[in-house]
């Protein structure tokens, strides 16, 4: 069966290359702006995993656990097709005699694209066997990570729904052990009961249904922004618990990050209008379609950033990022490079004003 594993390796590498080409225009450019903070970000992730073992606040342990599981699901959403070789999976039986090899290949591919699980395993290894047997929370969390990852790979709809239910429980849970046990049971139940996908079609009868159809058929462009916005808000809540004296300093930065996610939505929506100019002209709705892009992006950006102010507090100066929001959308319509530079300038100006006033 070595030929099957060689095939999966080649297909996996090609899929990763394709994903890299898709995100390099925007994602890698933004990453370049933060490359000096990469080591610090990795250190924060290790510290977050460490908090699951030892923290002064049991509620914080629960919230960190859920946040890491939500983050891993977002990562796996990007790489799911590559892990499963979805494009050619129906043809695997032509070179495969036992499905166990398919599952093993899936598991190895999953570990390669699952940095958070690898980080947890590194911490387990560094602790040693004696200390690890006493850190039962970490062992249970690692098992939960792998179980949730497997469920997400094979049953994304059920697993995603289960994580949403677990998020509601995380607001009230104060015991990490019982929370992780409950989360595993919820994920198992949702993954078993809910279908793999929802297959429906939306009839386009106007501008509103056009965008609704776009959201349904290209849900990922919305989903990853929703997830990242939730994680930014989650980080703010954790920060308020751990360092309440610094929350006011971080609010403008948190809001500016959320504005970045949603102003970049204009990059995805632009081809739907400017790539179909003749279509919109034939309906005499070209101007309305262009305006709808602004309405969608501005509404989403404000709607997903307001909870930061509601939960963490608001001052007049902290509202300054909203002044630059139209400029962010305009620069996004011009291209990712323009958006990156405009956003960086917005961040600097917002904090300059915060310090001065």
MINU-33660 format. One record per atom (N, C-alpha, C): y, x, z; residue in three letters. Coordinates in steps of 0.001 Angstrom, whole numbers, plus 500000, padded with zeros to 6 digits. Each point is the difference from the previous one (the first is absolute). Last residue first. Layout:
BEGIN
YXZALA ...
***
This chain:
BEGIN
562243495457523664UNK 500521498768500593UNK 499093499457501112UNK 499073504135497588UNK 501460499994500152UNK 500508498787500754UNK 495332500503498935UNK 500416501028500922UNK 501503499945500285UNK 498146497067496803UNK 499466499663501316UNK 500451501010501041UNK 501060500743495443UNK 500832498934500580UNK 499523499634501394UNK 497389503065497702UNK 501314500597500236UNK 500926498976500644UNK 495813498578498558UNK 499925500720501264UNK 501300500720500319UNK 499707497650495928UNK 499759499050501090UNK 499976500720501345UNK 500299502557496014UNK 501252499313500307UNK 499842499031501167UNK 496126502239498407UNK 500940500964500574UNK 501296499308500411UNK 496770497421497739UNK 499508500389501314UNK 500977500941500694UNK 500891498762495551UNK 500176498861500904UNK 499579500354501418UNK 499162503098496570UNK 501427499956500324UNK 500307498874500977UNK 495654500267498356UNK 500245501138500878UNK 501472500047500413UNK 498748496763496851UNK 499483499677501322UNK 500249501137500983UNK 501147500660495505UNK 500890499011500612UNK 499535499664501409UNK 497299502837497409UNK 501241500673500383UNK 500969499033500680UNK 495945498232498347UNK 499727500997501043UNK 501275500663500481UNK 500185496957496331UNK 499783499330501277UNK 499795501011501119UNK 500351501586495585UNK 501286499508500478UNK 499859499340501369UNK 496076501359497853UNK 500769501157500433UNK 501363499584500547UNK 497099496681498109UNK 499596500482501326UNK 500820501178500499UNK 502299496518496514UNK 498830500875500023UNK 499699500498501395UNK 503184496466498378UNK 500226501138499107UNK 498808500948499983UNK 500131496236502871UNK 499923499502498631UNK 500222501120498983UNK 500548500934504578UNK 498586499778499707UNK 499812499507498575UNK 504366500483501684UNK 499417501311499686UNK 498514499870499692UNK 502256496115501378UNK 500536500449498710UNK 499399501334499592UNK 498969498326504267UNK 499346499197498960UNK 500463500450498616UNK 502073502014503693UNK 498593500405499932UNK 499274499242498891UNK 504413498797501014UNK 499981501273499286UNK 498567500519499857UNK 500775496088502567UNK 500184499754498549UNK 499963501279499170UNK 499684500538504785UNK 498836499363499379UNK 500202499677498520UNK 503073501960503492UNK 499519500806498876UNK 498851499337499251UNK 501942498025503873UNK 501129500222499089UNK 499542500725498746UNK 497058499292503672UNK 500116498844499124UNK 501148500145499002UNK 499214503267503489UNK 499089500111498844UNK 500085498823499046UNK 502563500015504218UNK 500563500714498855UNK 499027500143498828UNK 499523498098504645UNK 499904499133498816UNK 500481500690498724UNK 500266501923504437UNK 498609500031499530UNK 499784499106498788UNK 504226500144502256UNK 499768501221499229UNK 498569500037499440UNK 501253496455502885UNK 500726499892498729UNK 499722501210499117UNK 496153498773503350UNK 501422500272500171UNK 500665499892498639UNK 494954498503502624UNK 500889500142498846UNK 501410500309500464UNK 494155499697501528UNK 501433499946500301UNK 500860500325498789UNK 495015499486500440UNK 500491501263500551UNK 501492500006500306UNK 497424496182498123UNK 499155500580501045UNK 500631501198500703UNK 502270497718496397UNK 499635498968500984UNK 499244500624501175UNK 501145502668496230UNK 501159499705500846UNK 499649498999501097UNK 496679500959496880UNK 500301501236500726UNK 501176499771500946UNK 498687496530496960UNK 499213500096501239UNK 500235501278500788UNK 502141499394495665UNK 500618499277501116UNK 499150500057501273UNK 498610501686495618UNK 500687500945500886UNK 500638499324501209UNK 497662497659496415UNK 499033500855500689UNK 500666501029500917UNK 502663496884497396UNK 499040499238500789UNK 499042500877500788UNK 503123501923496912UNK 500657499498501208UNK 498998499286500912UNK 498394501532495858UNK 500482501142500780UNK 500634499545501309UNK 498601496703496846UNK 498865500660500647UNK 500466501141500897UNK 503271497783497426UNK 499432499089501004UNK 498857500662500758UNK 501930502344496376UNK 500921499924501139UNK 499451499114501107UNK 497512500300495961UNK 500029501282500701UNK 500899499933501233UNK 499740496174497155UNK 498696500286500620UNK 500066501263500851UNK 503821498834497451UNK 499778499030501086UNK 498706500308500742UNK 501045502547496149UNK 500892500316501122UNK 499733499075501184UNK 497712499065496065UNK 499530501278500530UNK 500817500388501217UNK 501296496228497505UNK 498887499719500903UNK 499423501276500602UNK 503404500116496642UNK 500530499665501327UNK 498870499766501008UNK 498846500733495508UNK 500572501221500569UNK 500528499742501406UNK 498447496292497603UNK 498878500864500358UNK 500501501302500624UNK 503148496970498254UNK 499407499473501236UNK 498848500877500474UNK 501978501023495869UNK 500933500292501090UNK 499444499520501339UNK 497488498995496110UNK 500049501441500232UNK 500895500341501185UNK 498498495685497760UNK 500001500249501440UNK 500067501497500320UNK 499240497134495775UNK 501403499985500435UNK 500115500201501515UNK 496039500213497079UNK 500112498925500986UNK 501434499808500488UNK 498931503420496939UNK 499500498788499348UNK 500066498796500934UNK 501119504293501627UNK 501054499480499110UNK 499551498712499321UNK 496900502330502658UNK 501000499329500834UNK 501147499449499165UNK 496648502448497743UNK 499404498815500635UNK 501038499234500804UNK 501174504156498109UNK 499895498953498972UNK 499442498704500592UNK 500211503841502795UNK 501331499468499682UNK 499923498860498992UNK 496757502849502844UNK 499755498711499356UNK 501322499323499626UNK 499712504169502340UNK 498925500185499029UNK 499652498731499258UNK 503247500107503486UNK 500517500811498896UNK 498924500316498969UNK 498693497401503806UNK 501203499411499386UNK 500417500775498764UNK 496308501385502604UNK 499712498586499747UNK 501175499298499334UNK 500247504587501527UNK 499303499831498712UNK 499703498550499665UNK 502136500979504294UNK 500835500253498814UNK 499245499827498680UNK 498102499826504569UNK 500416498748499380UNK 500767500206498689UNK 498457503662502768UNK 498845499257499502UNK 500399498733499261UNK 503333502661502027UNK 499338500855499010UNK 498816499267499378UNK 502368498078503623UNK 500703499816498727UNK 499380500841498894UNK 498647500420504538UNK 499325498896499306UNK 500658499726498649UNK 501701503102503275UNK 499155500570498948UNK 499207498923499270UNK 502631498885503745UNK 500864500250498846UNK 499206500614498851UNK 497760499282504088UNK 500252498767499257UNK 500989500162498859UNK 498677503711502887UNK 498790499374499464UNK 500361498839499066UNK 503558502076502320UNK 499456500837498924UNK 498774499336499379UNK 501935498058503798UNK 500818499733498806UNK 499517500835498819UNK 498026500780504156UNK 499555498710499466UNK 500808499637498749UNK 501282503894502267UNK 498666500167499412UNK 499511498696499379UNK 504020499926502431UNK 500184500663498706UNK 498665500238499305UNK 500018498270504390UNK 500481498999499041UNK 500139500616498615UNK 498858502890503487UNK 498909499066499751UNK 500395498957498963UNK 503309503036501484UNK 498993500658499175UNK 498845499083499656UNK 503437498463502960UNK 500495500155498619UNK 498970500652499076UNK 498761499588504654UNK 500103498722499291UNK 500546500158498573UNK 499452503498503525UNK 499030499881498924UNK 500144498721499176UNK 502687501171503905UNK 500191501066499019UNK 499094499828498783UNK 499669497069503762UNK 501247499746499259UNK 500238501050498926UNK 496298500543502995UNK 499805498925499029UNK 501242499784499151UNK 499039503118503836UNK 500250500487498639UNK 499960498905498946UNK 499113499417504792UNK 501333500618499927UNK 500347500454498578UNK 495670498183501314UNK 501027498971499803UNK 501409500567499871UNK 494945501789499454UNK 501319500616500200UNK 501103498968499761UNK 495356498607500123UNK 499871501384500446UNK 501348500645500329UNK 499737495490498330UNK 499173500089501202UNK 499999501405500578UNK 502200499153495919UNK 500719499306501067UNK 499232500072501318UNK 497969501684496126UNK 501085500870500429UNK 500780499366501145UNK 496686497456497896UNK 499391501068500796UNK 501082500921500553UNK 501416496705497054UNK 499554499379501257UNK 499369501047500916UNK 501267501366495657UNK 501170499724500827UNK 499632499389501344UNK 496620500702496804UNK 500467501283500531UNK 501210499796500899UNK 498430496242497681UNK 499059500391501045UNK 500411501312500647UNK 502374498600496256UNK 500336499158501147UNK 499099500334501189UNK 499004502117496000UNK 501299500483500473UNK 500432499216501239UNK 496147498564497808UNK 499749501245500718UNK 501298500610500518UNK 500213496129497304UNK 499389499670501290UNK 499757501258500825UNK 501546500568495634UNK 501064499397500817UNK 499479499649501386UNK 496906501560496844UNK 500867501082500464UNK 501149499470500852UNK 497105496835498027UNK 499280500814500969UNK 500890501102500556UNK 501689497349496520UNK 499876499203501223UNK 499326500820501095UNK 500239501883495752UNK 501328499979500623UNK 499986499196501297UNK 496121500187497358UNK 500227501297500619UNK 501375500070500648UNK 498796496002497695UNK 499189500227501187UNK 500297501345500649UNK 501997498585495804UNK 500578499359501182UNK 499255500401501264UNK 498499501555495877UNK 501384500466500053UNK 500737499371501180UNK 495494498693498971UNK 500091501289500676UNK 501443500491500122UNK 498570495940497650UNK 500268499862501427UNK 500199501343500699UNK 499723497939495229UNK 500375501370500344UNK 500326500056501494UNK 498625495927498031UNK 499243500929499163UNK 500302501461500291UNK 502296496484502331UNK 498565499759500174UNK 499176501036499246UNK 504731500004499597UNK 499609500401501355UNK 498504499841500207UNK 501818498480495916UNK 500086501462500079UNK 499529500490501366UNK 500412495390499360UNK 498841500520499278UNK 499973501523500045UNK 503726497916501784UNK 498856499689500844UNK 498713500524499358UNK 503983500308497580UNK 499958500998501057UNK 498842499745500954UNK 500611496877496580UNK 499765501304499382UNK 499881501075501073UNK 501236495627501210UNK 498553500156499849UNK 499639501316499305UNK 504596498980500475UNK 499386500082501327UNK 498494500228499901UNK 502513499281496021UNK 500280501304500576UNK 499309500166501356UNK 497642496513496878UNK 501401500338500168UNK 500147501348500665UNK 495786498006498978UNK 500828498938499425UNK 501484500287500108UNK 494603502133500517UNK 501413500383499949UNK 500778498912499275UNK 495210500057502976UNK 500618499598498735UNK 501490500304500047UNK 495699502336502582UNK 501260499301500232UNK 500644499715498654UNK 494692500988502105UNK 501022500286499000UNK 501229499148500300UNK 495515502238502954UNK 500749498827499577UNK 501015500435498941UNK 496095502031503590UNK 500203499956498553UNK 500674498683499619UNK 499111503471504411UNK 500427498650499669UNK 500348499970498516UNK 496338503291502868UNK 501315499844499371UNK 500310498527499828UNK 496208501323502609UNK 500512501329499637UNK 501407499925499424UNK 498542496143503461UNK 499502500565498730UNK 500603501369499716UNK 499125498081505114UNK 500954499879498896UNK 499438500623498724UNK 497459500092504115UNK 500297498618499643UNK 500906499863498776UNK 498637504297501926UNK 498805499238499652UNK 500336498629499430UNK 503401502915501606UNK 499382500617498819UNK 498780499215499533UNK 502202498698504001UNK 500829499717498827UNK 499379500567498728UNK 497809500930504115UNK 499992498572499696UNK 500791499674498746UNK 500011504455501594UNK 498660499632499535UNK 499955498530499602UNK 503935501605501962UNK 499838500562498656UNK 498645499599499422UNK 500814498842504464UNK 500871499220499108UNK 499835500467498551UNK 497771502403503360UNK 499377498690499820UNK 500820499131499047UNK 501735504205501225UNK 498803500166499174UNK 499318498667499731UNK 503677500019502941UNK 500431500265498631UNK 498800500155499069UNK 499273499542504659UNK 500414498733499392UNK 500402500193498546UNK 498974503854502445UNK 498791499183499851UNK 500341498684499309UNK 503574502778501121UNK 499249500554498870UNK 498702499223499766UNK 502610498800503749UNK 500717499695498752UNK 499233500503498794UNK 498449500956504337UNK 499720498618499625UNK 500720499624498714UNK 500874504318501653UNK 498571499831499735UNK 499686498597499509UNK 504440501195501393UNK 499654500536498688UNK 498529499773499666UNK 503484497109503031UNK 498828500841500225UNK 499465500449498640UNK 503643496921500570UNK 500388501128500849UNK 498826500916500321UNK 502065495711496361UNK 498881500755500571UNK 500512501195500792UNK 502801496936497387UNK 499694499556501360UNK 498897500817500672UNK 501629500639495463UNK 501247499741500715UNK 499755499663501469UNK 496456500621496765UNK 500540501267500505UNK 501292499802500787UNK 497833496413497640UNK 499363500285501284UNK 500588501259500628UNK 501421498835495692UNK 500483498998500962UNK 499416500253501386UNK 498469502661496465UNK 501389500340500312UNK 500577499025501013UNK 495696499261498181UNK 499988501016501049UNK 501409500423500392UNK 499428497058496374UNK 499653499315501250UNK 500024500987501167UNK 500639501824495789UNK 501148499166500343UNK 499753499230501295UNK 496484502523498211UNK 501025500870500580UNK 501255499220500362UNK 496515497754497738UNK 499609500337501365UNK 501018500878500693UNK 500557498991495437UNK 500254498811500813UNK 499655500261501461UNK 498966503368496924UNK 501448499865500141UNK 500372498804500860UNK 495470500596498922UNK 500454501031500926UNK 501505499920500222UNK 498013497100496813UNK 499594499663501354UNK 500504501001501023UNK 500827500931495456UNK 500684498775500397UNK 499670499618501437UNK 497819503787497914UNK 501414500215500353UNK 500712498745500485UNK 494983501937499489UNK 500545498657500208UNK 501471500086500387UNK 497503503965498894UNK 499136498992499384UNK 500561498583500090UNK 502399503744501829UNK 499580500442498673UNK 499210498898499283UNK 501301499399504507UNK 501125499865499086UNK 499608500383498580UNK 496866500524503491UNK 500242498573499735UNK 501122499829498987UNK 499131504356501499UNK 498903499506499169UNK 500206498532499632UNK 503086501891502987UNK 500146500595498672UNK 498907499511499058UNK 499801498773504539UNK 501067499260499318UNK 500197500540498583UNK 496927502297502704UNK 499511498643499728UNK 501034499193499232UNK 501147504342501495UNK 499021500062498919UNK 499501498602499624UNK 503025500362503632UNK 500621500477498768UNK 499022499959498834UNK 498356499079504299UNK 500773498884499448UNK 500674500396498693UNK 497770503325502414UNK 499008499057499453UNK 500715498822499345UNK 502703503007502272UNK 499453500635498790UNK 498981499083499334UNK 501747498632504144UNK 501017499898498954UNK 499504500617498695UNK 497326500335503876UNK 500009498625499509UNK 501011499829498876UNK 499881504148502142UNK 498740499791499282UNK 499962498600499396UNK 503620501042502780UNK 500111500695498717UNK 498730499804499171UNK 500118498278504395UNK 500933499257499139UNK 500091500630498619UNK 497453502039503490UNK 499284498945499290UNK 500923499181499104UNK 499955504648502581UNK 501047499326499204UNK 499367498904499156UNK 497368502892502697UNK 500881499295500933UNK 501102499232499267UNK 496893502736497691UNK 499217498943500643UNK 500812499209501008UNK 501886503803497851UNK 499905498863499089UNK 499208498859500626UNK 500479504230502151UNK 501196499173500126UNK 499897498740499135UNK 496409503033499702UNK 500147499573501398UNK 501193499078500184UNK 499083502062495718UNK 499080498927500341UNK 500223499470501411UNK 504125502109497154UNK 498708500444500511UNK 499167498833500500UNK 504581500348497819UNK 499839499650501404UNK 498705500536500588UNK 501158500414495325UNK 500789500920500832UNK 499833499719501489UNK 497944497129496764UNK 499370501324499978UNK 500732500968500932UNK 501831495686499388UNK 498710499905500705UNK 499336501374500093UNK 503884499674497422UNK 500318499906501427UNK 498719499923500827UNK 499512499859495380UNK 500467501339500407UNK 500325500017501486UNK 498928495901498026UNK 498806500832500158UNK 500360501422500421UNK 503486497025498977UNK 499332499563501232UNK 498764500845500265UNK 502252500704495972UNK 500800500497501121UNK 499371499611501329UNK 498064498297496092UNK 499736501437500102UNK 500789500610501155UNK 500828495529498949UNK 498675500142500601UNK 499643501474500177UNK 503990499036497768UNK 500115499615501406UNK 498656500100500724UNK 500369500831495221UNK 500505501082500853UNK 500071499633501478UNK 497375498389495553UNK 500312499380501286UNK 500501501061500978UNK 498077500490495448UNK 501326499385499874UNK 500437499341501305UNK 495767502247499702UNK 500933500917499331UNK 501408499433499962UNK 496316497404501663UNK 500429501037500940UNK 501041500926499385UNK 497990496717497234UNK 500865499393501005UNK 500536501036500981UNK 496773501242496806UNK 501313499823499367UNK 500995499422500996UNK 495569500324501425UNK 500584501343499860UNK 501398499908499389UNK 497525495993500318UNK 500375500509501315UNK 500650501369499936UNK 498247497999496043UNK 501177499268500473UNK 500495500581501325UNK 495989501637498323UNK 501116500514499207UNK 501301499302500409UNK 496063498409501947UNK 500293501348500494UNK 501190500608499259UNK 498363495857498518UNK 500679499860501283UNK 500369501360500589UNK 497443499908496039UNK 501330499457499728UNK 500805499903501289UNK 495517501207500298UNK 500790501116499466UNK 501425499541499687UNK 496828496807501377UNK 500381500849501126UNK 500850501174499538UNK 497857496760497070UNK 501414499780500353UNK 500450500862501164UNK 496174501101496185UNK 500109499515501367UNK 501475499883500384UNK 498816501295495607UNK 498768499285500334UNK 500037499409501398UNK 503625501583495795UNK 499726499968501429UNK 498730499194500258UNK 502494500532495831UNK 499603501370500361UNK 499573500087501457UNK 501342495874498054UNK 499332500603498841UNK 499545501427500286UNK 502563497225503052UNK 498560499735500055UNK 499254500619498819UNK 504845500117500473UNK 499285500991500813UNK 498489499795499966UNK 503735497380497938UNK 499054500751499168UNK 499183501014500808UNK 503531497216501810UNK 498963499088499500UNK 498954500714499151UNK 503903502297501713UNK 498986499734501022UNK 498872499101499480UNK 504260502092498054UNK 498671500144499402UNK 498875499579500943UNK 504691499590501186UNK 500046499840498543UNK 498608500008499381UNK 500802500892504723UNK 499985498587499615UNK 499935499793498491UNK 499316503695503615UNK 499837500140498555UNK 499937498609499367UNK 500824501075504734UNK 498887499178499525UNK 499662500239498534UNK 503615502367502096UNK 498848500164500894UNK 498781499265499456UNK 504148499505497789UNK 499444501337499777UNK 498751500214500847UNK 502429496008500534UNK 499327500010498702UNK 499372501354499696UNK 502590499584504002UNK 498776499202500034UNK 499237500051498673UNK 504358502092501680UNK 498871500771499479UNK 498715499186499873UNK 504215498171501637UNK 500386500819498851UNK 498772500618499333UNK 499486497595503990UNK 500345499067498928UNK 500361500761498729UNK 499219502335504039UNK 498771499639499288UNK 500264499017498875UNK 503583501236502821UNK 499547501170499247UNK 498775499651499160UNK 501573496712502922UNK 500949500198498907UNK 499577501178499133UNK 497590499209503883UNK 499692498976499004UNK 500938500105498810UNK 500709502777503745UNK 498830500443499242UNK 499629498984498926UNK 503536498917502936UNK 500380501099499104UNK 498816500465499168UNK 499249496787503330UNK 500769499411498900UNK 500394501073498992UNK 497885501430503896UNK 499038499266499167UNK 500697499332498820UNK 502671502178503200UNK 499216500985499253UNK 498979499329499093UNK 502552497256502877UNK 500844500613498981UNK 499251501016499156UNK 497851497975503752UNK 500154499066498881UNK 500830500630498879UNK 499505502530503899UNK 498703499834499335UNK 500132499061498805UNK 503733500560502786UNK 499773501187499177UNK 498688499869499228UNK 501011496639503092UNK 500905499930498853UNK 499817501194499071UNK 497572499879504085UNK 499547498942499101UNK 500850499971498736UNK 501266502949503435UNK 498733500423499410UNK 499516498987498967UNK 503773498895502569UNK 500322500980498958UNK 498730500500499321UNK 499609497196503732UNK 500457499233498842UNK 500334500922498839UNK 498849501898504198UNK 498830499459499284UNK 500394499207498764UNK 502763504070502400UNK 500096498568499719UNK 498772499525499231UNK 500603504537501252UNK 500472499330501209UNK 500050498493499820UNK 496477503345497437UNK 501361499480499886UNK 500365499287501292UNK 495667502648497158UNK 500769500085501237UNK 501431499551499751UNK 496598499515496631UNK 499176500514501099UNK 500762499940501311UNK 502151498782496041UNK 498924499027500196UNK 499111500424501158UNK 503479502810498428UNK 500475498959500913UNK 498931498941500254UNK 499344503485496767UNK 499803500450501371UNK 500433498970501024UNK 500809499255495432UNK 498566499852500277UNK 499699500421501432UNK 504375500676498579UNK 499712498573500071UNK 498538499737500306UNK 501434504418499228UNK 500450499528501315UNK 499694498517500170UNK 499130501914495831UNK 499052500511500990UNK 500373499524501405UNK 502986498933496585UNK 498751499251499838UNK 498942500467500997UNK 504055502356499818UNK 500213498673500594UNK 498740499159499896UNK 500062504185497850UNK 499920500163501457UNK 500173498665500715UNK 500590500120495361UNK 498591500163500323UNK 499814500145501509UNK 504370499889498429UNK 499392498688499833UNK 498515500043500343UNK 502422504026499947UNK 500383499179501142UNK 499375498629499941UNK 499418502879496361UNK 499234500484501144UNK 500325499191501252UNK 502478499014496097UNK 498598499640499850UNK 499173500428501203UNK 504879500441498772UNK 499579499277501193UNK 498500499703499989UNK 502279502164496417UNK 500281500853501152UNK 499565499328501300UNK 499702497737495818UNK 498952500987500148UNK 500239500907501205UNK 502431496029497984UNK 499554500071501382UNK 498981501101500248UNK 501939499018495687UNK 501161499965500889UNK 499601500225501455UNK 496691499594496654UNK 500663501297499919UNK 501221500066500914UNK 497618495945499422UNK 499297500921500889UNK 500665501375500005UNK 501529496756496984UNK 500436499690501353UNK 499346500957500989UNK 498602500394495637UNK 501398500384500062UNK 500569499736501390UNK 495620498654498924UNK 500068501430500228UNK 501437500482500094UNK 499304495366499085UNK 499440500397501286UNK 500127501489500277UNK 501434498095495734UNK 500807499597501153UNK 499474500589501303UNK 497981501190495865UNK 501379499764499589UNK 500893499663501189UNK 495190500625500365UNK 500803501211500030UNK 501458499748499651UNK 496081496866500195UNK 500950500047501107UNK 500951501192499931UNK 496573499094496648UNK 500703498743500212UNK 501075500117501060UNK 497054503637499009UNK 500961499801498908UNK 500813498726500199UNK 496490500946503036UNK 501090500960500145UNK 501062499832498930UNK 496053497479499732UNK 500860499497501086UNK 501189500924500189UNK 496745501370496929UNK 500731498840499504UNK 500938499432501034UNK 497107503475501264UNK 501024500510499093UNK 500845498865499442UNK 496302498875502596UNK 501053500573500841UNK 501126500565499143UNK 496197498415497788UNK 500732498884500597UNK 501145500508500860UNK 497019503151498160UNK 500836499410498955UNK 500844498851500552UNK 496836501950502880UNK 501087500953499717UNK 500951499431498944UNK 496108497543500967UNK 500919499982501141UNK 501196500915499749UNK 496443499969496885UNK 500767498765499913UNK 501040499925501103UNK 496999503620500075UNK 500887500101498833UNK 500889498768499885UNK 496720499971503385UNK 501010501017500275UNK 500994500093498849UNK 496274497205499489UNK 500966499418500933UNK 501111500993500331UNK 496414501524497275UNK 500826499006499295UNK 501072499424500932UNK 496850502867501860UNK 500904500755499130UNK 500917499056499230UNK 496647498095502607UNK 501065500537500847UNK 500980500843499182UNK 496225498334497792UNK 500857498879500402UNK 501161500497500853UNK 496666503048498667UNK 500855499666498863UNK 500930498830500352UNK 496606501459503025UNK 501193500840500015UNK 500949499655498870UNK 495513498157501268UNK 501220499197500000UNK 501269500836500000UNK 
***
